[in-house]
Amino acid sequence: MKYIVVDLEWNQALSSKSPVFNRLPLHLRGEIIEIGAVMLNDDFTLGDEFSIDIKPVYFKKMHYKVKKITGFDADRLSRGSSFSEAYERFHAWCGDDVTFITWGCDDQAILEQNIIIHDLFWEWIKGWVNLQVIYNIQTASGKTQKSLATAMEHFGIEQTRTAHDALGDAYNTALVSTFLDLKEGLRTYQDADRILSEMEAEYAAASSASEDPNAEIRDFSQMSYSNYESKAAAFNDPEVSGVKCPVCGIDMAGKKWLNQGDQRYINIFTCETDGSFFVRLRFKKHSEELLWDVRKLIYPAEKAHEDMYRDKLKQVRRRGRSHSKHKKQNK
């Protein structure tokens, strides 16, 4: 089985009531104008690349929004291959035993629609994997959709390829996959919805217990800090990153701050007298001032909190090993 990271760019109709829809067997959401792909090696490192422009036959005039985002113009479109030719060349490059990896689900639906309107076959396409789901599980980000840019920022990946270019986005998606435990993510992919639901239930229970003064877990403390130019500046403030024991008031020793996703960070601090405390920082950015506020929550660490921190730390270490291996192979 080969895994290929793919991204598509497509043009849209200028109007939902365009007469072109009368010539089609379905309401075409978008006509593909570019295919970009990166083949993963057996060890999930980045391998060969593929890119091809496609000349549209239904949505011939560029939608102004698509033109602005992709930079495509009429001249570039006119020099593209036909969809049938591009699809045949893409198939030849991929081979028959292949699963596509995408960021989100839109690419699958668009490709299937384009195959239908051109009366081509897709028996060689074995399956699809939404990397966004694996990312959400392994970064504890919940079920909400995250942009590719958010994932790159999360892992500190520098933007070296053009965004909203099919090959550029496929390459960046493939880079994100190297920071994840892709083998494990693929193994458990069929259970992803159940895993995410269970994770959300666990985190919701932990959060409600920590924020409810009447809950069984009590002695919870909270404090707020404001107006930091960056998250790094906030972490450099010992008032934010340091924690005093809520019981005796001494400075406690903490572990490594871990990014939980969704602008949340977690840590475990320990007092030799009063035990361990689970600490969560939540960052929020002012939309106008572009400054960060921080809310700190401190409450006694239960087994669920210890397990959450340990599992998150394992994920970080796996990503670190994968990233180091990837850098060595590219030297």
Secondary structure, DSSP 8 states (H G I E B T S, - for coil): -EEEEEEEEEE--S-TT-GGGGGSSS--S-EEEEEEEEEE-TTS-EEEEEEEEB--SSS-S--HHHHHHH---HHHHHTSB-HHHHHHHHHHHH-SSEEEEESSSHHHHHHHHHHHHTT---TTEEEEEEHHHHHHHHTT--SS---HHHHHHHHT----S-TTSHHHHHHHHHHHHHTS-HHHHHHTGGGHHHHHHHHHHHHHHHHHHHH-TTSSS---EEEEEEEESSHHHHHTSHHHH--B-TTT--B-EE---EEEETTEEEEEEEETTTEEEEEEEEEEE-TTT--EEEEEEEEE--HHHHHHHHHHHHHHHHHHHHHHHHHHHT-
